[in-house]
Amino acid sequence: MFRRLFSVIQKELVQTLRDRRTLGIQLIGPIVLLFLFGYAVEIQVDHQPTVVVDMSRDRQSLAYVNAMVNTGFFDVVGYLESEEEAVQAIDTGQARAAIVIPPDFAARIERRDMAQVLVLIDGSDVLGSQSALNATMTTAQSFAVDLVMEQIERSRFGSRTATLQPLDVRFRVLYNPDMASIIFMVPGLVGLLLQQQTLLLTAFAIVREKEMGTVEQILVTPIRPWELMLGKMIPNIAIAFVNMSTILALGILWFDVPFNGDLWLFFALAFLFLFTSLGLGILISTVATSQKQAQELARLLIMPAMMLSGFIFPRESMPPVLQWIGSLIPVTYFLKISRGIITKGVGLDSLHEPVIALVVFGVAVFAISARTFRTRLD
């Protein structure tokens, strides 16, 4: 019995060592996961892009903006003229927060009245909005204490007393006032599950033909490489669309996730994403030499898609290298589209950047897949 068992172990070991590419993927995978969890997983989100609407434009308003920036949670990316422009900047993804300072901000402080500030926060990102809310409250308390101390110092030389509450900071969490995690998760989950399924469905498409020996029969037919790949993709697109519709319907009807945008626009852009993601799966299938290797490559891409796309952790808090790697993953762009349409209710005019990125990515991947398949056949 032990001799037979040893023979089987020896056979599997020899096969594993011979397939060096698959072995390398299996060994590199855990190292990649370690670095992803070490650098990408950050519960405390900082450096969120922020726009400022400063209608006061004086020393006091500048001091308040600087106090917000000095917390490390807010990076000012632009100054706008109105609250409406600030909301539009959050709609398009240019900013995650906005600071709106009224014209009488400094005047009310000088009169020792209660000055007001409005902070707009993007509620479509639960982790980011919670961090922004906490940082804003802490900054407001610290700034108010400094104002009180300054007024006390001045009151020594005058008759007026200090104001106990010199600053009133009001918050408005857009799109998700209750910061419910399900509203944040469902739009992202739609994109993530679609990419996982499409990768797994198509990763075995071409390599299965190789292992079964039917690729030689395909060679003698007049079919072109791009026609073969397109034919492999279309049935999987239909399956993925059914699953996407099911997930979306359950999220809306069962979990009461509001759908605020155009449903037909969402389906049209989802089709573009599926085409791109399926093309990536076909590329894996043309590169891999076995179904096991294709499976490992697909798994190697699924985890970075979850960690680096912004599905859970905001990309702004990641190192630049990981942000660049995340920009090479199609679901990164579809998450912006999905959350923009479902949660924010924006239109195509606010989504042109991720849409263009998906178009370029899809054409490039499909062209590379066709060329790689032709090369492998030769």
C-alpha positions, 0 to 999 in steps of 0.5 A: 500500500505504501509503495503505491501511495509513494508512487502516486506522490512521486508522480504528482510531485514530478508533474508539479515541478515540471509545470514551473509556471503554475508552481510559480503562480502558486508560490507568488500568490500568498506573497501578493496577498501579504503585500495587498493586506499590508498596504491596501487594507486601511480602515482609517481613510485619509487624504480625501480629495476635497473642494472648498467654497470660500465665500468669506476669503479672509484670514479666519476662513483660510485658518479653518481650511488649513486646520482641516488640511492639517488633520491629514484627512483632507487634500484640497484639489480645487476652489469653487464658487458655489455649493452647487458646483461642490455637489457636482464635483462630488457627483463626478468623483472629483472630490469626496468632500466639500467645505462651504464657508459663508460670506459672513464667517469672519464677520460673525467671529469678530462680532463673537457670534456663532459662525457656521460652516457646511461640510458635504461628504460623499456617503457612497463610500461608507469608510471614507464618509465616516472618517471624514465625519470624525475628522471634521468634528475633531477639527471643529472642536479644536478650532472652536477652542482656539477661537474661545482662547483668542477671545478670552485673551482679547476680553482682558483688554475690553468689555466683551466676553468670549462666546462659548460656542463660536463655531457651528459646523453642519454636516450633510452626507450626500446619497446615503445620509444614514451611512448604511453599509448595504447601500455602499456594498451592493453597487460594488458587489454587482461589479465584483461578482460580475468580474469574478464570474466572467474571469472564471467562465472564460479562463478555461475557454481556449485552454480547454480546446487545447487539452481536449485536442480540438484546437487542431480541428479549429485550425483547419476551419476558416474561422478567424481568431477574433471570431472564435473568441467572440463566439466564446464570449457571447454565451458567457455574456448572457449568463453574466447578464442574468446573474447581474440582473438577479443580484441587482433585483435582490438588492433593490427589492429585498435589501431596499437599496435605492436605484437613483439613476437610469436603468437602461444606461446602467445595463448599457455600461454593464455590457461594456464592462462585461465585454472588457472583463470577458476579454481579460478572461480570454487573454488568460485562457490564451496564455495558460497552457492548462486549465489548472494554470488558467484557474490559478491566474484567474484567482491571482487577479480576483483578489487584487480586484477586490482589494485595489478597485475601491470595492471596500477600501478607498483607493486614495488611501493606498500607496501610488504604486497600488493605485496604479496597479488598481487602474489596470483592473476593469472593475475599478472603473465599473465601480465608479459607474455602478455607484455613480448611477445606482447611488448618486443617480448621475448621468453619462456626462458625469461618467465619461472618464471611466467609460472611456477607460473601459472602452480603451481597456476592452479594445486593447485586451481584445486585440492582445488576446487575438494576437496572442491566440494567433501567435500560440497557434503558429 
